[in-house]
Amino acid sequence: MKTTSLFTLHSPLSSLLFSLFLLVAATTWAQNSALDELRADPRKAYGTDYPYSFAKVELTKAPRGYKPFYISHYGRHGSRYYWSERLYIELDSLLTKAHRNHLLTAEGEAFYTKFMAAKEELKTGTTELTQLGWEQHQFIARTMYNNFPQVFKKGGNVLAVASLSGRCVISMSGFCQELVQCNPKIEIREQSSRFTLDGVVPTDRQNPVRHHYPKVKPRYEKNREQFKFVDNLREKILPRVFTSTEGLPGNPHHIGSNLINLYTSLPSIGHEGMMGNIVTDQEIAAEWESSNLGSYSWVFEPQYQMIPILQDIIRKADAAISGESDHIADLRFGHDTCLGPLTVLMGLNGADRDPEDPYEVKNTYQNWLTCKASNIQLIFYRKGKSSSDVLVKCLLNGREARLPVPTDSHPYYRWSDFRQFYTARCQSVKDSAK
């Protein structure tokens, strides 16, 4: 049988076989590493609250003669205060009453004192970007510049768009300022407006372009009862804080959930240690597989609503490749509610596998991949100035990702194959608004 390579056309049979190979490889990788990763860093169990990692990542060299010339990016805002003021208000009321009624343990009193000292800051900061969030985007921008200097060394034009949310706008600002500090010849147009929502947060109610894509439930939900799990962490932590919860606002389960939500947010807001040993990372990690199931449903169901973002990526890449656009990069700054589903829509590292077995979900998607400042980068390469021989590589949080697109030179894919595959995927779902 004639073999294929990155530089020859794929036959339908070889494409099918290679796609099956990628599926098996991705599954094997996940089975060997998801729980191992969690053991190595229990904080990953925070899921979407996990702060972005500043670890250095080694990347695969491009095939000989290919050089990067354009980058397309989608990033979540960085670390922030909790998304709802309700958490802080409820904890304020709870702890105040427990203190007055002498229902706090010694550790509960220590937590009460620290929380009360910070509560005005917490309430004022609700939803807003923190210093760590700013630093995360500075780090991602500088890493992008250092990894792909050929894209930026001569300067050039960049378009950066953000959702209408302040934390996304400030994330964009931090990222763009860092790029310009790397090279003042880079010209960046920053925009946050209703005109650009369709390519960054298409589900925003203020988006003037209406879409009605169907939501889909993951198949594992039909077999959810097969997953055996006892949720007792909330019961375990309450006696560490309260001598009794009788007469306190909120039922015990809700109180426990609020305490856990505060705990996992603390590294993002610079208040680690506020809760002492009331909760531990290891306890959060012990319940991760169950919480990850819920996360998968959350990112799986709205995946088709992210089709406008993927179409925007393809359209702007086409313009950059053909020379119609002079952009060296297109940057987007949005939310986990978009990046998570986009990860599934694109099938990054097999996130679109949709297993029936709930125990297989952890090998398909890990919710820490949608962490604070999580991002998808598509790096485009070509030989010379040819527009017909273009390769693309995908990075998920700075690491090379596998795509459900045939290739024999991972992490590099032909742009023509990428474009054809994802255009077909987008067109396979009907937008009932049209």
C-alpha positions as a Markdown table, in Angstrom:
| # | Residue | x | y | z |
|---|---|---|---|---|
| 1 | Met | 0.0 | 0.0 | 0.0 |
| 2 | Lys | 1.3 | 3.5 | -0.9 |
| 3 | Thr | 2.0 | 5.5 | 2.2 |
| 4 | Thr | 1.0 | 9.1 | 2.8 |
| 5 | Ser | 2.7 | 12.0 | 4.4 |
| 6 | Leu | 2.1 | 15.6 | 5.2 |
| 7 | Phe | 3.1 | 16.4 | 1.7 |
| 8 | Thr | 0.8 | 14.0 | -0.2 |
| 9 | Leu | -2.9 | 13.7 | -0.6 |
| 10 | His | -4.8 | 11.4 | 1.8 |
| 11 | Ser | -7.0 | 8.7 | 0.4 |
| 12 | Pro | -10.4 | 8.2 | 2.0 |
| 13 | Leu | -9.3 | 4.9 | 3.5 |
| 14 | Ser | -6.1 | 6.3 | 4.9 |
| 15 | Ser | -7.9 | 9.3 | 6.3 |
| 16 | Leu | -10.4 | 7.0 | 8.1 |
| 17 | Leu | -7.7 | 4.7 | 9.5 |
| 18 | Phe | -5.7 | 7.7 | 10.7 |
| 19 | Ser | -8.7 | 9.3 | 12.3 |
| 20 | Leu | -9.3 | 6.0 | 14.2 |
| 21 | Phe | -5.6 | 6.0 | 15.2 |
| 22 | Leu | -5.9 | 9.5 | 16.6 |
| 23 | Leu | -9.0 | 8.5 | 18.6 |
| 24 | Val | -7.3 | 5.6 | 20.1 |
| 25 | Ala | -4.2 | 7.6 | 20.8 |
| 26 | Ala | -6.2 | 10.4 | 22.5 |
| 27 | Thr | -8.1 | 8.0 | 24.6 |
| 28 | Thr | -4.9 | 6.2 | 25.7 |
| 29 | Trp | -3.3 | 9.5 | 26.6 |
| 30 | Ala | -6.2 | 10.7 | 28.7 |
| 31 | Gln | -6.5 | 7.3 | 30.5 |
| 32 | Asn | -2.9 | 7.5 | 31.4 |
| 33 | Ser | -2.8 | 11.1 | 32.5 |
| 34 | Ala | -6.1 | 12.6 | 33.7 |
| 35 | Leu | -6.0 | 11.2 | 37.2 |
| 36 | Asp | -2.2 | 11.4 | 37.2 |
| 37 | Glu | -2.4 | 15.1 | 36.5 |
| 38 | Leu | -4.8 | 15.5 | 39.3 |
| 39 | Arg | -2.6 | 13.6 | 41.7 |
| 40 | Ala | 0.4 | 15.8 | 40.7 |
| 41 | Asp | -1.7 | 19.0 | 41.1 |
| 42 | Pro | -4.8 | 18.6 | 43.2 |
| 43 | Arg | -5.8 | 22.2 | 42.6 |
| 44 | Lys | -6.8 | 21.2 | 39.1 |
| 45 | Ala | -9.9 | 19.8 | 40.8 |
| 46 | Tyr | -11.0 | 23.5 | 41.1 |
| 47 | Gly | -12.0 | 23.1 | 37.4 |
| 48 | Thr | -13.0 | 26.4 | 35.8 |
| 49 | Asp | -11.7 | 28.1 | 39.0 |
| 50 | Tyr | -8.2 | 26.7 | 38.5 |
| 51 | Pro | -5.7 | 29.6 | 37.9 |
| 52 | Tyr | -3.7 | 29.4 | 34.6 |
| 53 | Ser | -0.4 | 27.7 | 34.9 |
| 54 | Phe | 2.8 | 29.6 | 34.3 |
| 55 | Ala | 4.8 | 26.4 | 33.5 |
| 56 | Lys | 7.1 | 26.5 | 30.5 |
| 57 | Val | 6.0 | 24.2 | 27.7 |
| 58 | Glu | 8.2 | 22.7 | 25.0 |
| 59 | Leu | 6.8 | 22.8 | 21.4 |
| 60 | Thr | 7.4 | 20.7 | 18.4 |
| 61 | Lys | 9.5 | 22.3 | 15.7 |
| 62 | Ala | 7.8 | 23.1 | 12.4 |
| 63 | Pro | 8.5 | 21.0 | 9.3 |
| 64 | Arg | 11.6 | 22.3 | 7.4 |
| 65 | Gly | 11.0 | 25.4 | 5.5 |
| 66 | Tyr | 7.7 | 26.4 | 7.2 |
| 67 | Lys | 7.6 | 29.6 | 9.3 |
| 68 | Pro | 4.7 | 31.0 | 11.3 |
| 69 | Phe | 3.1 | 34.1 | 9.9 |
| 70 | Tyr | -0.4 | 34.5 | 11.5 |
| 71 | Ile | -2.1 | 33.6 | 14.8 |
| 72 | Ser | -5.8 | 33.3 | 15.6 |
| 73 | His | -6.6 | 33.2 | 19.3 |
| 74 | Tyr | -9.6 | 32.9 | 21.7 |
| 75 | Gly | -8.9 | 33.5 | 25.4 |
| 76 | Arg | -11.0 | 33.5 | 28.5 |
| 77 | His | -10.6 | 36.4 | 30.9 |
| 78 | Gly | -8.1 | 35.9 | 33.7 |
| 79 | Ser | -8.6 | 35.3 | 37.4 |
| 80 | Arg | -11.4 | 37.3 | 38.9 |
| 81 | Tyr | -13.4 | 37.7 | 42.1 |
| 82 | Tyr | -16.4 | 35.4 | 42.4 |
| 83 | Trp | -18.9 | 35.9 | 39.6 |
| 84 | Ser | -21.9 | 36.6 | 41.9 |
| 85 | Glu | -22.1 | 39.0 | 44.9 |
| 86 | Arg | -24.6 | 36.6 | 46.3 |
| 87 | Leu | -21.8 | 34.3 | 47.6 |
| 88 | Tyr | -20.2 | 37.0 | 49.6 |
| 89 | Ile | -23.5 | 38.4 | 50.9 |
| 90 | Glu | -24.7 | 34.9 | 52.0 |
| 91 | Leu | -21.5 | 34.1 | 53.8 |
| 92 | Asp | -21.5 | 37.5 | 55.5 |
| 93 | Ser | -25.0 | 36.9 | 56.8 |
| 94 | Leu | -24.2 | 33.3 | 57.8 |
| 95 | Leu | -20.9 | 34.0 | 59.6 |
| 96 | Thr | -22.2 | 37.1 | 61.3 |
| 97 | Lys | -25.2 | 35.3 | 62.8 |
| 98 | Ala | -23.1 | 32.2 | 63.8 |
| 99 | His | -20.6 | 34.5 | 65.5 |
| 100 | Arg | -23.3 | 36.4 | 67.4 |
| 101 | Asn | -25.0 | 33.1 | 68.5 |
| 102 | His | -21.6 | 31.5 | 69.5 |
| 103 | Leu | -22.0 | 28.7 | 67.0 |
| 104 | Leu | -18.5 | 28.9 | 65.5 |
| 105 | Thr | -15.6 | 26.6 | 66.3 |
| 106 | Ala | -12.2 | 28.0 | 67.0 |
| 107 | Glu | -11.3 | 27.5 | 63.3 |
| 108 | Gly | -14.6 | 29.0 | 62.4 |
| 109 | Glu | -13.9 | 32.1 | 64.4 |
| 110 | Ala | -10.5 | 32.5 | 62.7 |
| 111 | Phe | -12.2 | 32.3 | 59.3 |
| 112 | Tyr | -14.8 | 34.7 | 60.4 |
| 113 | Thr | -12.2 | 37.3 | 61.4 |
| 114 | Lys | -10.4 | 37.0 | 58.1 |
| 115 | Phe | -13.5 | 37.1 | 56.1 |
| 116 | Met | -14.9 | 40.2 | 57.8 |
| 117 | Ala | -11.6 | 42.0 | 57.2 |
| 118 | Ala | -11.9 | 41.3 | 53.5 |
| 119 | Lys | -15.6 | 41.3 | 52.9 |
| 120 | Glu | -15.9 | 44.9 | 51.5 |
| 121 | Glu | -13.1 | 44.2 | 49.1 |
| 122 | Leu | -14.8 | 41.0 | 48.0 |
| 123 | Lys | -18.2 | 42.5 | 47.5 |
| 124 | Thr | -16.8 | 45.5 | 45.6 |
| 125 | Gly | -14.6 | 43.3 | 43.4 |
| 126 | Thr | -17.4 | 40.9 | 42.4 |
| 127 | Thr | -16.8 | 39.7 | 38.8 |
| 128 | Glu | -13.8 | 42.0 | 38.3 |
| 129 | Leu | -10.3 | 41.0 | 37.1 |
| 130 | Thr | -7.6 | 40.6 | 39.8 |
| 131 | Gln | -3.9 | 41.3 | 39.7 |
| 132 | Leu | -3.3 | 37.6 | 39.0 |
| 133 | Gly | -5.7 | 37.8 | 36.0 |
| 134 | Trp | -3.7 | 40.7 | 34.6 |
| 135 | Glu | -0.5 | 38.8 | 35.1 |
| 136 | Gln | -1.8 | 35.7 | 33.4 |
| 137 | His | -2.6 | 37.5 | 30.2 |
| 138 | Gln | 0.8 | 39.3 | 30.3 |
| 139 | Phe | 2.4 | 35.9 | 30.6 |
| 140 | Ile | 0.4 | 34.4 | 27.7 |
| 141 | Ala | 1.1 | 37.3 | 25.4 |
| 142 | Arg | 4.9 | 37.3 | 26.1 |
| 143 | Thr | 5.0 | 33.5 | 25.7 |
| 144 | Met | 3.2 | 33.8 | 22.4 |
| 145 | Tyr | 5.7 | 36.4 | 21.3 |
| 146 | Asn | 8.7 | 34.4 | 22.3 |
| 147 | Asn | 7.4 | 31.1 | 20.8 |
| 148 | Phe | 6.6 | 32.7 | 17.4 |
| 149 | Pro | 8.9 | 35.7 | 16.9 |
| 150 | Gln | 8.6 | 35.4 | 13.1 |
| 151 | Val | 5.0 | 36.5 | 13.3 |
| 152 | Phe | 5.8 | 39.7 | 15.3 |
| 153 | Lys | 9.4 | 40.7 | 14.6 |
| 154 | Lys | 8.6 | 43.2 | 11.8 |
| 155 | Gly | 5.6 | 44.5 | 13.6 |
| 156 | Gly | 2.2 | 44.7 | 11.9 |
| 157 | Asn | -1.5 | 45.0 | 12.5 |
| 158 | Val | -3.5 | 43.1 | 15.1 |
| 159 | Leu | -7.2 | 43.2 | 15.8 |
| 160 | Ala | -8.3 | 42.4 | 19.4 |
| 161 | Val | -11.9 | 42.1 | 20.3 |
| 162 | Ala | -13.5 | 41.5 | 23.7 |
| 163 | Ser | -16.9 | 40.9 | 25.1 |
| 164 | Leu | -18.7 | 43.8 | 26.8 |
| 165 | Ser | -17.6 | 42.5 | 30.2 |
| 166 | Gly | -15.0 | 44.7 | 32.0 |
| 167 | Arg | -12.9 | 41.7 | 33.0 |
| 168 | Cys | -12.6 | 40.7 | 29.4 |
| 169 | Val | -11.7 | 44.2 | 28.3 |
| 170 | Ile | -9.0 | 44.5 | 31.0 |
| 171 | Ser | -7.7 | 41.0 | 30.1 |
| 172 | Met | -7.4 | 42.2 | 26.5 |
| 173 | Ser | -5.7 | 45.4 | 27.6 |
| 174 | Gly | -3.1 | 43.5 | 29.6 |
| 175 | Phe | -2.4 | 41.1 | 26.8 |
| 176 | Cys | -2.1 | 43.8 | 24.2 |
| 177 | Gln | 0.1 | 46.0 | 26.3 |
| 178 | Glu | 2.5 | 43.2 | 26.8 |
| 179 | Leu | 2.7 | 42.5 | 23.1 |
| 180 | Val | 3.5 | 46.1 | 22.3 |
| 181 | Gln | 6.1 | 46.1 | 25.1 |
| 182 | Cys | 7.7 | 43.1 | 23.3 |
| 183 | Asn | 7.7 | 45.1 | 20.0 |
| 184 | Pro | 6.5 | 48.7 | 19.8 |
| 185 | Lys | 6.1 | 48.2 | 16.0 |
| 186 | Ile | 3.0 | 46.2 | 16.6 |
| 187 | Glu | -0.2 | 48.2 | 16.0 |
| 188 | Ile | -3.2 | 46.9 | 17.9 |
| 189 | Arg | -6.8 | 47.9 | 17.4 |
| 190 | Glu | -8.8 | 47.0 | 20.5 |
| 191 | Gln | -12.5 | 46.8 | 20.3 |
| 192 | Ser | -15.4 | 45.9 | 22.6 |
| 193 | Ser | -18.7 | 46.5 | 21.0 |
| 194 | Arg | -21.9 | 45.0 | 19.8 |
| 195 | Phe | -20.4 | 44.9 | 16.2 |
| 196 | Thr | -17.9 | 42.2 | 17.1 |
| 197 | Leu | -20.0 | 40.1 | 19.6 |
| 198 | Asp | -20.8 | 37.4 | 17.0 |
| 199 | Gly | -17.2 | 36.4 | 16.8 |
| 200 | Val | -16.5 | 36.4 | 20.5 |
| 201 | Val | -19.7 | 35.9 | 22.5 |
| 202 | Pro | -22.4 | 35.1 | 20.0 |
| 203 | Thr | -24.9 | 34.2 | 22.7 |
| 204 | Asp | -24.8 | 37.7 | 24.2 |
| 205 | Arg | -28.3 | 39.2 | 24.3 |
| 206 | Gln | -26.9 | 42.4 | 22.8 |
| 207 | Asn | -25.5 | 40.6 | 19.7 |
| 208 | Pro | -27.4 | 42.1 | 16.8 |
| 209 | Val | -26.9 | 38.8 | 14.8 |
| 210 | Arg | -29.5 | 36.3 | 16.0 |
| 211 | His | -28.8 | 32.6 | 16.0 |
| 212 | His | -30.8 | 29.6 | 17.1 |
| 213 | Tyr | -28.6 | 26.5 | 17.2 |
| 214 | Pro | -29.9 | 23.4 | 18.9 |
| 215 | Lys | -28.6 | 22.3 | 22.3 |
| 216 | Val | -27.5 | 18.6 | 22.6 |
| 217 | Lys | -27.2 | 16.5 | 25.7 |
| 218 | Pro | -24.2 | 14.2 | 26.1 |
| 219 | Arg | -25.0 | 10.5 | 25.9 |
| 220 | Tyr | -23.5 | 9.6 | 29.3 |
| 221 | Glu | -26.5 | 11.4 | 31.0 |
| 222 | Lys | -28.7 | 8.4 | 30.0 |
| 223 | Asn | -26.4 | 6.2 | 32.1 |
| 224 | Arg | -25.8 | 8.7 | 34.9 |
| 225 | Glu | -27.1 | 6.3 | 37.5 |
| 226 | Gln | -24.2 | 3.9 | 36.7 |
| 227 | Phe | -21.8 | 6.4 | 38.3 |
| 228 | Lys | -21.6 | 5.6 | 42.0 |
| 229 | Phe | -20.7 | 8.6 | 44.1 |
| 230 | Val | -21.4 | 9.7 | 47.6 |
| 231 | Asp | -21.3 | 13.5 | 48.2 |
| 232 | Asn | -20.3 | 13.9 | 51.8 |
| 233 | Leu | -17.7 | 16.7 | 51.7 |
| 234 | Arg | -20.2 | 19.3 | 52.6 |
| 235 | Glu | -21.2 | 17.3 | 55.6 |
| 236 | Lys | -17.6 | 16.9 | 56.6 |
| 237 | Ile | -16.6 | 20.5 | 56.5 |
| 238 | Leu | -19.6 | 22.0 | 58.4 |
| 239 | Pro | -18.5 | 20.7 | 61.9 |
| 240 | Arg | -15.1 | 22.3 | 61.2 |
| 241 | Val | -16.8 | 25.7 | 61.1 |
| 242 | Phe | -19.9 | 25.4 | 63.2 |
| 243 | Thr | -20.8 | 23.8 | 66.5 |
| 244 | Ser | -24.3 | 23.7 | 65.1 |
| 245 | Thr | -26.1 | 25.1 | 62.0 |
| 246 | Glu | -29.5 | 25.2 | 63.7 |
| 247 | Gly | -31.2 | 28.6 | 63.1 |
| 248 | Leu | -28.6 | 29.7 | 60.6 |
| 249 | Pro | -29.7 | 30.9 | 57.1 |
| 250 | Gly | -29.5 | 28.3 | 54.3 |
| 251 | Asn | -29.7 | 24.5 | 54.3 |
| 252 | Pro | -26.5 | 22.6 | 55.2 |
| 253 | His | -25.9 | 21.5 | 51.6 |
| 254 | His | -26.1 | 25.0 | 50.3 |
| 255 | Ile | -23.9 | 26.3 | 53.1 |
| 256 | Gly | -21.3 | 23.7 | 52.3 |
| 257 | Ser | -21.4 | 24.6 | 48.6 |
| 258 | Asn | -20.8 | 28.2 | 49.4 |
| 259 | Leu | -17.8 | 27.4 | 51.5 |
| 260 | Ile | -16.3 | 25.2 | 48.8 |
| 261 | Asn | -17.0 | 27.9 | 46.1 |
| 262 | Leu | -15.2 | 30.5 | 48.2 |
| 263 | Tyr | -12.3 | 28.2 | 48.9 |
| 264 | Thr | -11.6 | 27.4 | 45.2 |
| 265 | Ser | -11.8 | 31.1 | 44.3 |
| 266 | Leu | -9.2 | 32.2 | 46.9 |
| 267 | Pro | -6.0 | 31.7 | 44.9 |
| 268 | Ser | -7.4 | 33.9 | 42.2 |
| 269 | Ile | -8.1 | 36.8 | 44.5 |
| 270 | Gly | -5.0 | 36.8 | 46.7 |
| 271 | His | -6.6 | 35.5 | 49.8 |
| 272 | Glu | -5.2 | 32.0 | 50.1 |
| 273 | Gly | -5.2 | 30.8 | 53.7 |
| 274 | Met | -8.3 | 32.7 | 54.7 |
| 275 | Met | -10.1 | 29.4 | 55.4 |
| 276 | Gly | -7.3 | 27.6 | 57.2 |
| 277 | Asn | -7.8 | 23.8 | 57.1 |
| 278 | Ile | -11.6 | 24.0 | 56.7 |
| 279 | Val | -11.3 | 22.5 | 53.2 |
| 280 | Thr | -8.3 | 20.8 | 51.6 |
| 281 | Asp | -7.2 | 20.4 | 48.0 |
| 282 | Gln | -7.1 | 16.7 | 48.4 |
| 283 | Glu | -10.8 | 16.6 | 49.5 |
| 284 | Ile | -11.8 | 18.7 | 46.5 |
| 285 | Ala | -9.8 | 16.4 | 44.3 |
| 286 | Ala | -11.5 | 13.3 | 45.7 |
| 287 | Glu | -14.8 | 14.6 | 44.3 |
| 288 | Trp | -13.4 | 15.8 | 41.0 |
| 289 | Glu | -14.7 | 13.0 | 38.8 |
| 290 | Ser | -18.3 | 13.7 | 39.8 |
| 291 | Ser | -17.9 | 17.5 | 39.3 |
| 292 | Asn | -16.3 | 16.9 | 36.0 |
| 293 | Leu | -19.4 | 15.1 | 34.8 |
| 294 | Gly | -21.5 | 18.2 | 35.4 |
| 295 | Ser | -18.9 | 20.3 | 33.7 |
| 296 | Tyr | -19.0 | 18.1 | 30.6 |
| 297 | Ser | -22.7 | 18.5 | 30.3 |
| 298 | Trp | -22.3 | 22.3 | 30.8 |
| 299 | Val | -19.8 | 22.6 | 27.9 |
| 300 | Phe | -21.3 | 19.9 | 25.6 |
| 301 | Glu | -24.9 | 21.2 | 25.4 |
| 302 | Pro | -24.2 | 24.7 | 23.9 |
| 303 | Gln | -21.3 | 23.6 | 21.6 |
| 304 | Tyr | -23.2 | 24.5 | 18.4 |
| 305 | Gln | -23.9 | 28.0 | 19.7 |
| 306 | Met | -20.2 | 28.6 | 19.2 |
| 307 | Ile | -20.3 | 28.0 | 15.5 |
| 308 | Pro | -20.1 | 31.7 | 14.7 |
| 309 | Ile | -16.8 | 31.9 | 16.6 |
| 310 | Leu | -15.4 | 29.0 | 14.5 |
| 311 | Gln | -16.7 | 30.6 | 11.3 |
| 312 | Asp | -15.1 | 33.9 | 12.3 |
| 313 | Ile | -11.8 | 32.1 | 12.9 |
| 314 | Ile | -12.0 | 30.5 | 9.4 |
| 315 | Arg | -13.1 | 33.6 | 7.7 |
| 316 | Lys | -10.3 | 35.8 | 9.2 |
| 317 | Ala | -7.7 | 33.2 | 8.6 |
| 318 | Asp | -8.7 | 32.9 | 4.9 |
| 319 | Ala | -8.3 | 36.7 | 4.6 |
| 320 | Ala | -4.9 | 36.7 | 6.3 |
| 321 | Ile | -3.7 | 33.8 | 4.0 |
| 322 | Ser | -5.0 | 35.4 | 0.8 |
| 323 | Gly | -3.6 | 38.8 | 1.7 |
| 324 | Glu | -7.0 | 40.4 | 1.8 |
| 325 | Ser | -6.3 | 41.2 | 5.5 |
| 326 | Asp | -2.9 | 42.5 | 6.7 |
| 327 | His | -3.5 | 41.2 | 10.3 |
| 328 | Ile | -0.6 | 39.2 | 11.8 |
| 329 | Ala | -3.0 | 38.1 | 14.6 |
| 330 | Asp | -6.6 | 38.2 | 15.5 |
| 331 | Leu | -7.3 | 38.0 | 19.2 |
| 332 | Arg | -10.6 | 37.3 | 21.0 |
| 333 | Phe | -11.3 | 37.7 | 24.7 |
| 334 | Gly | -14.4 | 36.1 | 26.1 |
| 335 | His | -15.7 | 33.7 | 28.7 |
| 336 | Asp | -15.5 | 30.0 | 29.8 |
| 337 | Thr | -19.1 | 29.8 | 28.6 |
| 338 | Cys | -17.8 | 30.1 | 25.1 |
| 339 | Leu | -14.3 | 28.6 | 25.3 |
| 340 | Gly | -15.5 | 25.4 | 27.0 |
| 341 | Pro | -18.1 | 24.6 | 24.3 |
| 342 | Leu | -15.7 | 25.7 | 21.6 |
| 343 | Thr | -13.3 | 23.1 | 22.8 |
| 344 | Val | -16.0 | 20.5 | 22.4 |
| 345 | Leu | -17.1 | 21.8 | 19.0 |
| 346 | Met | -13.5 | 21.6 | 17.7 |
| 347 | Gly | -13.0 | 18.2 | 19.4 |
| 348 | Leu | -9.7 | 19.3 | 21.0 |
| 349 | Asn | -7.9 | 16.3 | 22.4 |
| 350 | Gly | -11.1 | 14.2 | 21.8 |
| 351 | Ala | -13.4 | 16.5 | 23.7 |
| 352 | Asp | -16.2 | 15.7 | 21.2 |
| 353 | Arg | -16.1 | 11.9 | 21.8 |
| 354 | Asp | -19.4 | 11.9 | 23.7 |
| 355 | Pro | -19.0 | 8.6 | 25.6 |
| 356 | Glu | -22.0 | 6.7 | 26.8 |
| 357 | Asp | -20.1 | 5.5 | 29.9 |
| 358 | Pro | -20.0 | 8.2 | 32.6 |
| 359 | Tyr | -16.7 | 6.8 | 33.8 |
| 360 | Glu | -15.2 | 7.6 | 30.4 |
| 361 | Val | -16.0 | 11.3 | 30.6 |
| 362 | Lys | -12.8 | 12.0 | 32.6 |
| 363 | Asn | -10.9 | 10.6 | 29.6 |
| 364 | Thr | -12.7 | 12.9 | 27.2 |
| 365 | Tyr | -12.7 | 16.3 | 28.9 |
| 366 | Gln | -11.1 | 17.7 | 32.1 |
| 367 | Asn | -12.8 | 20.9 | 33.4 |
| 368 | Trp | -9.4 | 22.4 | 34.4 |
| 369 | Leu | -8.8 | 22.9 | 30.6 |
| 370 | Thr | -11.4 | 25.7 | 30.9 |
| 371 | Cys | -9.4 | 27.4 | 33.7 |
| 372 | Lys | -9.0 | 31.1 | 34.3 |
| 373 | Ala | -7.3 | 32.6 | 31.2 |
| 374 | Ser | -7.6 | 29.4 | 29.3 |
| 375 | Asn | -7.0 | 29.9 | 25.6 |
| 376 | Ile | -6.9 | 28.4 | 22.2 |
| 377 | Gln | -4.2 | 29.5 | 19.7 |
| 378 | Leu | -4.1 | 28.5 | 16.1 |
| 379 | Ile | -0.6 | 29.1 | 14.6 |
| 380 | Phe | -0.4 | 29.3 | 10.8 |
| 381 | Tyr | 2.8 | 28.3 | 8.9 |
| 382 | Arg | 3.8 | 28.5 | 5.2 |
| 383 | Lys | 6.7 | 28.2 | 2.9 |
| 384 | Gly | 7.7 | 31.5 | 1.5 |
| 385 | Lys | 4.6 | 33.6 | 0.6 |
| 386 | Ser | 2.7 | 30.7 | -0.8 |
| 387 | Ser | -1.0 | 30.8 | 0.0 |
| 388 | Ser | -1.7 | 27.2 | -1.2 |
| 389 | Asp | 0.7 | 25.4 | 1.2 |
| 390 | Val | -0.3 | 26.4 | 4.7 |
| 391 | Leu | -0.1 | 24.4 | 7.9 |
| 392 | Val | -1.8 | 25.1 | 11.2 |
| 393 | Lys | -1.1 | 24.0 | 14.7 |
| 394 | Cys | -3.4 | 24.2 | 17.7 |
| 395 | Leu | -2.4 | 25.1 | 21.2 |
| 396 | Leu | -4.8 | 24.6 | 24.1 |
| 397 | Asn | -3.5 | 26.5 | 27.2 |
| 398 | Gly | -0.1 | 26.6 | 25.5 |
| 399 | Arg | 0.1 | 22.9 | 24.9 |
| 400 | Glu | -0.1 | 21.2 | 21.5 |
| 401 | Ala | -3.6 | 19.8 | 21.0 |
| 402 | Arg | -4.9 | 17.0 | 18.8 |
| 403 | Leu | -7.6 | 17.7 | 16.3 |
| 404 | Pro | -10.1 | 15.3 | 14.7 |
| 405 | Val | -8.6 | 16.2 | 11.4 |
| 406 | Pro | -6.5 | 13.6 | 9.4 |
| 407 | Thr | -2.8 | 14.2 | 9.5 |
| 408 | Asp | 0.4 | 12.1 | 9.8 |
| 409 | Ser | 2.5 | 15.0 | 11.2 |
| 410 | His | 0.8 | 15.9 | 14.4 |
| 411 | Pro | 0.7 | 18.6 | 15.8 |
| 412 | Tyr | 0.7 | 20.1 | 12.2 |
| 413 | Tyr | -2.3 | 19.9 | 10.0 |
| 414 | Arg | -2.9 | 21.2 | 6.5 |
| 415 | Trp | -5.1 | 24.3 | 6.5 |
| 416 | Ser | -7.1 | 22.9 | 3.6 |
| 417 | Asp | -7.9 | 19.8 | 5.6 |
| 418 | Phe | -8.7 | 21.9 | 8.7 |
| 419 | Arg | -10.9 | 24.3 | 6.8 |
| 420 | Gln | -12.8 | 21.6 | 5.0 |
| 421 | Phe | -13.4 | 19.5 | 8.1 |
| 422 | Tyr | -14.6 | 22.4 | 10.3 |
| 423 | Thr | -16.6 | 24.1 | 7.5 |
| 424 | Ala | -18.5 | 20.8 | 7.1 |
| 425 | Arg | -19.0 | 20.5 | 10.8 |
| 426 | Cys | -20.5 | 24.0 | 11.0 |
| 427 | Gln | -22.7 | 23.5 | 8.0 |
| 428 | Ser | -24.0 | 20.2 | 9.4 |
| 429 | Val | -26.0 | 22.0 | 12.1 |
| 430 | Lys | -29.0 | 24.1 | 11.1 |
| 431 | Asp | -29.4 | 27.7 | 12.4 |
| 432 | Ser | -33.2 | 28.0 | 12.7 |
| 433 | Ala | -32.9 | 31.8 | 12.8 |
| 434 | Lys | -32.0 | 31.8 | 9.1 |
